[in-house]
Amino acid sequence: MKSLSSGQGGFTLLELMISLVMIGVITTAAFSFYLNQHKQWLIQEQISDMQQNARASIDELVQHIRMAGGGPLPDFLPAIWGADTNPDTIIIRYNWANCSAPIGKKVQPTSKPLHFEEIMPCFSDTGRIFISVPPDDPAYPYGEWTTVYKISLNQGQGWEELLHIEDLSYEYPVGSEVFRMEEYKYFIDKTTDSLHPTLMRARNGKAPEVFAEDIEDLNFSYILTTGDTLPTPSNLSKLRSITISLVARTELKDPDFLGDGYRRRSLNTTVRMRNFGL
């Protein structure tokens, strides 16, 4: 049997150790690169979500503020109501179809049909309606929302009817008005989840729902025809425009980012009131 020559030997222990160290260095560098790239991807995804939430919130507010004051509204409900609470709260109202009609028959709280001599075409589909008392009747300074589910033509008694779901809170006299208006309330909720403030929206008397997440601040400035700026809309007859200031932040903290670790974006825009006769 022939013996192996000295030049045909395998790797030495030292060579194996050096190879393992080099592989470890390369693997560590590659893994570190991967972790850094993955972190940057997550950060960019959060920034993108933050910007999308901020833009969607601004667009939503601008759309409805522009509509404020359009069409008939109950006299005791202002088209714009705001509270300087930092973050602020705003309520926006308008009648998108110029739709209203007087009730022709007294309404009891448990009465389901609302009777009209003639129902306007804008009531042809179902949805939320607001019932308001006659503006010249100081004994009834209220109104409320209810949901219509059916329109009935009671030709035998000479009435057209809107059938609604909920029991009413009050008795409404003849002449009370029914409005097909829109009402939107916006505010920031920082208490339900203190780590994730949200922009809330309540529409047409219903319970508030989350509209956009991680919106931490919302403020409004009300600009008059005189050029004065007010923190609340206390003089609607001279209201010219509204400035919206909104702050969004990322969902998660970045421990390598300065401050409290959250990235933020601020958006500001001014909306002209087009239905206030200016």
C-alpha positions as CSV (number, residue, x, y, z in Angstrom):
1,M,0.0,0.0,0.0
2,K,1.3,3.4,-1.0
3,S,1.5,6.1,1.7
4,L,0.2,9.7,1.1
5,S,2.9,12.2,0.3
6,S,3.2,15.3,2.5
7,G,1.8,17.5,-0.2
8,Q,-1.5,15.7,-0.3
9,G,-2.6,16.4,3.3
10,G,-5.9,18.1,4.3
11,F,-6.6,21.5,6.0
12,T,-4.7,22.2,9.2
13,L,-6.6,23.1,12.4
14,L,-5.4,26.7,12.1
15,E,-6.7,27.0,8.6
16,L,-10.1,25.7,9.6
17,M,-10.3,28.1,12.5
18,I,-9.4,31.0,10.2
19,S,-12.1,29.9,7.8
20,L,-14.7,29.7,10.5
21,V,-13.8,33.2,11.8
22,M,-14.1,34.6,8.3
23,I,-17.4,32.9,7.7
24,G,-18.6,34.3,11.0
25,V,-17.5,37.8,10.2
26,I,-19.2,37.7,6.8
27,T,-22.4,36.2,8.2
28,T,-22.5,38.8,11.0
29,A,-22.0,41.6,8.5
30,A,-24.7,40.2,6.2
31,F,-27.1,39.8,9.1
32,S,-26.4,43.2,10.4
33,F,-27.0,44.7,7.0
34,Y,-30.3,42.7,6.7
35,L,-31.4,44.0,10.1
36,N,-30.6,47.6,9.3
37,Q,-32.4,47.3,5.9
38,H,-35.4,45.7,7.5
39,K,-35.5,48.5,10.2
40,Q,-35.3,51.2,7.5
41,W,-38.1,49.4,5.6
42,L,-40.3,49.4,8.7
43,I,-39.5,53.0,9.4
44,Q,-40.4,54.0,5.8
45,E,-43.6,52.0,6.1
46,Q,-44.6,53.8,9.3
47,I,-43.8,57.2,7.7
48,S,-45.9,56.3,4.7
49,D,-48.8,55.3,6.9
50,M,-48.4,58.5,9.0
51,Q,-48.5,60.6,5.9
52,Q,-51.5,58.8,4.5
53,N,-53.4,59.2,7.7
54,A,-52.6,62.9,7.9
55,R,-53.6,63.5,4.2
56,A,-56.8,61.5,4.5
57,S,-57.7,63.5,7.7
58,I,-57.1,66.9,6.1
59,D,-59.0,65.9,2.9
60,E,-62.0,64.7,4.9
61,L,-62.1,67.9,7.0
62,V,-61.7,70.2,4.0
63,Q,-64.5,68.4,2.0
64,H,-67.1,68.9,4.8
65,I,-66.0,72.4,5.9
66,R,-66.5,73.6,2.3
67,M,-70.1,72.2,2.4
68,A,-70.9,73.8,5.8
69,G,-74.0,76.1,5.8
70,G,-75.3,74.8,2.5
71,G,-79.1,74.3,2.3
72,P,-81.7,74.7,5.0
73,L,-80.8,73.9,8.6
74,P,-82.8,74.2,11.9
75,D,-82.5,77.7,13.2
76,F,-81.0,76.7,16.5
77,L,-78.3,74.5,14.9
78,P,-75.3,76.6,13.7
79,A,-73.5,75.4,10.5
80,I,-70.2,75.4,12.3
81,W,-69.6,74.8,16.0
82,G,-66.2,74.6,17.6
83,A,-64.6,74.2,21.0
84,D,-61.1,75.4,21.8
85,T,-60.0,72.4,23.8
86,N,-56.5,71.7,22.4
87,P,-57.0,69.4,20.6
88,D,-60.0,71.2,19.3
89,T,-63.5,69.8,18.5
90,I,-65.6,70.9,15.5
91,I,-69.1,70.1,14.3
92,I,-70.0,70.8,10.7
93,R,-73.6,70.9,9.3
94,Y,-75.1,71.2,5.9
95,N,-78.1,70.1,3.9
96,W,-76.6,68.4,0.9
97,A,-79.9,68.2,-1.1
98,N,-81.7,71.4,0.1
99,C,-84.1,68.9,1.6
100,S,-86.7,69.7,4.3
101,A,-90.5,69.3,4.8
102,P,-93.0,70.2,7.6
103,I,-94.8,67.5,9.5
104,G,-98.6,67.6,8.8
105,K,-99.7,65.6,11.9
106,K,-98.7,65.7,15.6
107,V,-96.1,63.1,16.4
108,Q,-96.1,61.1,19.6
109,P,-92.7,59.8,21.0
110,T,-93.6,56.2,20.2
111,S,-95.2,57.1,16.8
112,K,-93.3,55.4,14.0
113,P,-94.8,57.2,10.9
114,L,-94.2,60.8,10.2
115,H,-97.1,62.3,8.2
116,F,-96.7,64.8,5.4
117,E,-99.0,66.4,2.9
118,E,-96.3,65.8,0.3
119,I,-92.9,64.2,0.6
120,M,-90.1,65.9,-1.4
121,P,-88.2,63.6,-3.8
122,C,-85.0,64.0,-1.7
123,F,-86.6,61.7,0.9
124,S,-87.0,58.9,-1.7
125,D,-84.3,56.8,-0.2
126,T,-83.8,55.7,3.4
127,G,-81.3,57.1,5.9
128,R,-80.9,59.4,8.8
129,I,-83.2,62.4,9.2
130,F,-83.3,65.2,11.8
131,I,-86.6,66.3,13.3
132,S,-86.8,69.9,14.5
133,V,-89.6,72.0,16.1
134,P,-91.0,75.1,14.5
135,P,-88.5,78.0,15.0
136,D,-91.2,80.3,16.4
137,D,-92.2,77.9,19.2
138,P,-90.0,78.5,22.3
139,A,-91.7,75.6,24.2
140,Y,-89.8,73.1,22.0
141,P,-86.1,74.1,21.8
142,Y,-84.9,70.7,20.6
143,G,-84.7,68.2,17.9
144,E,-83.2,64.7,17.3
145,W,-82.0,62.2,14.8
146,T,-83.9,59.0,13.7
147,T,-83.5,56.5,10.9
148,V,-86.0,56.1,8.1
149,Y,-86.4,52.6,6.8
150,K,-89.5,52.9,4.5
151,I,-91.6,55.4,2.6
152,S,-95.4,54.7,2.5
153,L,-98.2,56.4,0.6
154,N,-101.2,56.3,2.8
155,Q,-103.6,57.5,0.1
156,G,-106.7,56.4,2.0
157,Q,-106.1,59.1,4.7
158,G,-104.5,61.6,2.4
159,W,-101.0,61.3,3.9
160,E,-97.5,60.4,2.8
161,E,-95.5,58.8,5.5
162,L,-91.9,58.3,6.5
163,L,-91.5,55.2,8.8
164,H,-88.6,55.4,11.2
165,I,-87.0,52.9,13.5
166,E,-86.2,54.5,16.9
167,D,-88.7,55.8,19.4
168,L,-88.5,59.6,19.7
169,S,-87.6,61.5,22.9
170,Y,-90.3,64.2,22.5
171,E,-93.7,65.0,21.1
172,Y,-93.6,67.1,18.0
173,P,-96.4,69.5,17.0
174,V,-97.7,70.1,13.5
175,G,-95.3,72.3,11.5
176,S,-92.1,70.7,12.9
177,E,-89.6,70.3,10.2
178,V,-87.8,67.2,9.0
179,F,-84.3,67.8,7.5
180,R,-82.2,65.5,5.3
181,M,-79.0,67.2,6.5
182,E,-75.5,66.1,7.3
183,E,-73.8,66.6,10.6
184,Y,-70.1,65.6,11.3
185,K,-68.3,65.9,14.6
186,Y,-64.5,65.5,14.7
187,F,-62.3,65.3,17.8
188,I,-59.1,63.6,19.0
189,D,-59.5,60.6,21.4
190,K,-56.4,60.3,23.6
191,T,-58.0,58.3,26.5
192,T,-59.2,55.0,24.9
193,D,-55.6,54.1,24.0
194,S,-53.1,56.6,25.3
195,L,-50.4,55.2,23.1
196,H,-52.4,55.6,19.9
197,P,-54.4,58.9,19.7
198,T,-57.1,58.7,17.0
199,L,-59.2,61.2,15.0
200,M,-62.8,60.3,15.7
201,R,-65.8,61.1,13.6
202,A,-69.5,61.0,14.6
203,R,-72.0,61.3,11.8
204,N,-75.6,62.2,12.0
205,G,-76.1,61.6,15.7
206,K,-74.5,58.1,15.7
207,A,-71.7,56.9,18.1
208,P,-68.2,58.1,17.2
209,E,-66.0,55.9,15.1
210,V,-62.3,55.9,14.4
211,F,-61.5,57.8,11.2
212,A,-57.7,57.9,11.3
213,E,-55.1,56.4,13.7
214,D,-52.2,58.2,15.3
215,I,-53.5,61.7,14.9
216,E,-52.3,63.4,18.1
217,D,-53.3,67.1,17.6
218,L,-56.0,69.0,15.7
219,N,-56.6,72.8,15.9
220,F,-58.8,75.3,14.1
221,S,-58.5,79.0,13.6
222,Y,-61.6,81.0,12.5
223,I,-60.8,84.0,10.2
224,L,-63.4,86.8,9.9
225,T,-64.0,89.2,7.1
226,T,-62.3,91.9,9.3
227,G,-59.1,89.8,9.3
228,D,-59.4,88.9,12.9
229,T,-58.7,85.3,13.9
230,L,-60.7,83.6,16.6
231,P,-60.2,80.3,18.5
232,T,-63.9,79.5,18.2
233,P,-66.5,80.3,15.6
234,S,-68.4,82.9,17.7
235,N,-69.4,85.2,14.8
236,L,-70.6,83.1,11.9
237,S,-72.1,86.0,10.1
238,K,-68.5,87.3,9.5
239,L,-66.8,84.0,9.1
240,R,-64.7,83.9,6.0
241,S,-62.4,80.9,6.3
242,I,-61.0,78.2,8.6
243,T,-57.4,77.2,9.0
244,I,-56.8,73.5,9.9
245,S,-53.7,72.4,11.7
246,L,-53.1,68.7,12.2
247,V,-50.3,66.6,13.6
248,A,-49.8,62.9,12.8
249,R,-47.2,60.6,14.2
250,T,-45.8,57.2,13.6
251,E,-47.4,54.2,15.2
252,L,-44.2,53.0,17.0
253,K,-41.3,54.7,18.6
254,D,-37.8,54.5,17.1
255,P,-35.2,54.3,19.9
256,D,-32.6,55.8,17.6
257,F,-34.7,58.9,16.8
258,L,-34.4,62.1,18.8
259,G,-36.9,63.2,21.4
260,D,-39.5,60.8,22.4
261,G,-38.8,58.5,19.5
262,Y,-41.9,59.4,17.4
263,R,-41.6,60.9,14.0
264,R,-44.3,63.5,13.2
265,R,-45.8,65.4,10.3
266,S,-47.7,68.6,10.5
267,L,-50.2,69.7,7.9
268,N,-51.9,73.1,7.6
269,T,-54.4,74.4,5.2
270,T,-57.0,77.1,4.9
271,V,-60.6,76.5,3.7
272,R,-62.8,79.3,2.4
273,M,-66.4,79.2,3.5
274,R,-68.3,79.2,0.2
275,N,-71.9,79.0,1.7
276,F,-71.7,81.9,4.1
277,G,-72.7,84.6,1.5
278,L,-69.2,86.1,1.3
